[in-house]
Amino acid sequence: VMSVLLATNALPPAVAGLGAACALILLRVLTVDQAYRAIGWTTVILVAGMIPLSTAMSVTGAADDLANALVDVVGDSGPYPLLIGVFVLTAVLGQLISNMATALIMIPIALSAAAELDVAAAPVLMSLNVATAAALLTPVATPANLMVMEPGGYRFNDYWKLGIVVMAWYFVVAVLLVHVIWQF
């Protein structure tokens, strides 16, 4: 039901999510204690800390400064070099911190760069979204990478070997295919 509500925009996402959580309790799928224990408090704290950072980057002009630097690098060569620049910057940052934190930091930068180059925001943000999911080269990039490291017997260097190939496909999608659906 929540997925249908989200897909149809029948309710705001927060209302649909909260309704689904309440339904799990009311239908006795989970107890209140189980639901409370299942909350990823690290994620909640990380997002809570990154939202003000993202806002501060916009308000102080740091996002504009980084966007100007990005625009200086890509120049007036059009939207594709902008998508490449956003992908590379996001992918590098995403290997060091969580992809959610990367998105919150990069959104104001991408929006400022798109505005400066007079490019529609939607394809730039969708490209950024794909790039944040390309956190594949290090075990610290996403919790899933870290979770399988010890049980799988992986070493730190094992991640980039297959991750770079998969990241290349993410690059193709982010730079070459996103604009097919979201026009510049």
Contacts in CASP RR format, 6 or more apart in sequence:
PFRMAT RR
TARGET T0000
AUTHOR 0000-0000-0000
METHOD contacts of the structure
MODEL  1
VMSVLLATNALPPAVAGLGAACALILLRVLTVDQAYRAIGWTTVILVAGM
IPLSTAMSVTGAADDLANALVDVVGDSGPYPLLIGVFVLTAVLGQLISNM
ATALIMIPIALSAAAELDVAAAPVLMSLNVATAAALLTPVATPANLMVME
PGGYRFNDYWKLGIVVMAWYFVVAVLLVHVIWQF
1 20 0 8 1.000
1 23 0 8 1.000
2 16 0 8 1.000
2 17 0 8 1.000
2 19 0 8 1.000
2 20 0 8 1.000
4 10 0 8 1.000
5 11 0 8 1.000
5 16 0 8 1.000
6 13 0 8 1.000
6 16 0 8 1.000
10 16 0 8 1.000
21 35 0 8 1.000
23 29 0 8 1.000
24 30 0 8 1.000
24 35 0 8 1.000
25 31 0 8 1.000
25 32 0 8 1.000
25 35 0 8 1.000
30 38 0 8 1.000
43 98 0 8 1.000
43 100 0 8 1.000
46 98 0 8 1.000
46 100 0 8 1.000
46 101 0 8 1.000
47 100 0 8 1.000
47 101 0 8 1.000
47 104 0 8 1.000
50 100 0 8 1.000
50 101 0 8 1.000
50 104 0 8 1.000
50 105 0 8 1.000
51 104 0 8 1.000
53 104 0 8 1.000
53 105 0 8 1.000
54 104 0 8 1.000
54 105 0 8 1.000
54 107 0 8 1.000
54 108 0 8 1.000
56 62 0 8 1.000
57 63 0 8 1.000
57 66 0 8 1.000
57 105 0 8 1.000
57 108 0 8 1.000
57 109 0 8 1.000
58 108 0 8 1.000
63 108 0 8 1.000
63 109 0 8 1.000
63 111 0 8 1.000
63 112 0 8 1.000
64 112 0 8 1.000
66 109 0 8 1.000
66 112 0 8 1.000
67 108 0 8 1.000
67 109 0 8 1.000
67 110 0 8 1.000
67 111 0 8 1.000
67 112 0 8 1.000
67 113 0 8 1.000
67 116 0 8 1.000
68 112 0 8 1.000
68 116 0 8 1.000
70 82 0 8 1.000
70 85 0 8 1.000
70 86 0 8 1.000
70 89 0 8 1.000
70 109 0 8 1.000
70 113 0 8 1.000
71 82 0 8 1.000
71 113 0 8 1.000
71 116 0 8 1.000
71 117 0 8 1.000
73 85 0 8 1.000
74 81 0 8 1.000
74 82 0 8 1.000
74 84 0 8 1.000
74 85 0 8 1.000
74 117 0 8 1.000
75 81 0 8 1.000
76 117 0 8 1.000
78 117 0 8 1.000
78 119 0 8 1.000
79 117 0 8 1.000
79 119 0 8 1.000
79 123 0 8 1.000
79 124 0 8 1.000
79 179 0 8 1.000
79 184 0 8 1.000
80 175 0 8 1.000
82 113 0 8 1.000
82 114 0 8 1.000
82 117 0 8 1.000
82 119 0 8 1.000
82 124 0 8 1.000
83 123 0 8 1.000
83 124 0 8 1.000
83 127 0 8 1.000
83 174 0 8 1.000
83 175 0 8 1.000
83 178 0 8 1.000
83 179 0 8 1.000
84 175 0 8 1.000
86 106 0 8 1.000
86 109 0 8 1.000
86 110 0 8 1.000
86 113 0 8 1.000
86 124 0 8 1.000
86 127 0 8 1.000
86 128 0 8 1.000
86 131 0 8 1.000
87 127 0 8 1.000
87 128 0 8 1.000
87 130 0 8 1.000
87 131 0 8 1.000
87 134 0 8 1.000
87 170 0 8 1.000
87 171 0 8 1.000
87 174 0 8 1.000
87 175 0 8 1.000
89 106 0 8 1.000
89 109 0 8 1.000
90 102 0 8 1.000
90 103 0 8 1.000
90 106 0 8 1.000
90 128 0 8 1.000
90 131 0 8 1.000
90 132 0 8 1.000
90 134 0 8 1.000
91 131 0 8 1.000
91 134 0 8 1.000
91 135 0 8 1.000
91 167 0 8 1.000
91 170 0 8 1.000
91 171 0 8 1.000
93 102 0 8 1.000
93 105 0 8 1.000
93 106 0 8 1.000
94 102 0 8 1.000
94 132 0 8 1.000
94 134 0 8 1.000
94 135 0 8 1.000
94 141 0 8 1.000
95 135 0 8 1.000
95 137 0 8 1.000
95 138 0 8 1.000
95 140 0 8 1.000
95 141 0 8 1.000
96 138 0 8 1.000
96 140 0 8 1.000
96 141 0 8 1.000
98 135 0 8 1.000
98 141 0 8 1.000
98 142 0 8 1.000
98 143 0 8 1.000
99 132 0 8 1.000
99 133 0 8 1.000
99 135 0 8 1.000
99 141 0 8 1.000
99 142 0 8 1.000
100 132 0 8 1.000
102 132 0 8 1.000
102 135 0 8 1.000
103 128 0 8 1.000
103 129 0 8 1.000
103 132 0 8 1.000
106 128 0 8 1.000
106 131 0 8 1.000
106 132 0 8 1.000
107 125 0 8 1.000
107 128 0 8 1.000
110 121 0 8 1.000
110 124 0 8 1.000
110 125 0 8 1.000
110 128 0 8 1.000
111 121 0 8 1.000
111 124 0 8 1.000
111 125 0 8 1.000
113 124 0 8 1.000
114 120 0 8 1.000
114 121 0 8 1.000
114 124 0 8 1.000
115 121 0 8 1.000
119 184 0 8 1.000
120 182 0 8 1.000
120 183 0 8 1.000
120 184 0 8 1.000
122 182 0 8 1.000
122 183 0 8 1.000
123 178 0 8 1.000
123 179 0 8 1.000
123 182 0 8 1.000
123 183 0 8 1.000
123 184 0 8 1.000
126 174 0 8 1.000
126 178 0 8 1.000
126 181 0 8 1.000
126 182 0 8 1.000
127 174 0 8 1.000
127 175 0 8 1.000
127 178 0 8 1.000
128 174 0 8 1.000
130 170 0 8 1.000
130 173 0 8 1.000
130 174 0 8 1.000
130 178 0 8 1.000
131 170 0 8 1.000
131 174 0 8 1.000
133 170 0 8 1.000
134 166 0 8 1.000
134 167 0 8 1.000
134 170 0 8 1.000
134 171 0 8 1.000
134 174 0 8 1.000
135 141 0 8 1.000
135 142 0 8 1.000
135 145 0 8 1.000
136 145 0 8 1.000
136 159 0 8 1.000
136 160 0 8 1.000
136 162 0 8 1.000
136 163 0 8 1.000
136 164 0 8 1.000
136 166 0 8 1.000
136 167 0 8 1.000
136 170 0 8 1.000
137 159 0 8 1.000
137 160 0 8 1.000
137 163 0 8 1.000
137 164 0 8 1.000
137 167 0 8 1.000
138 145 0 8 1.000
138 156 0 8 1.000
138 159 0 8 1.000
138 160 0 8 1.000
139 145 0 8 1.000
139 146 0 8 1.000
139 149 0 8 1.000
139 154 0 8 1.000
139 156 0 8 1.000
139 159 0 8 1.000
140 146 0 8 1.000
141 159 0 8 1.000
145 159 0 8 1.000
148 154 0 8 1.000
END
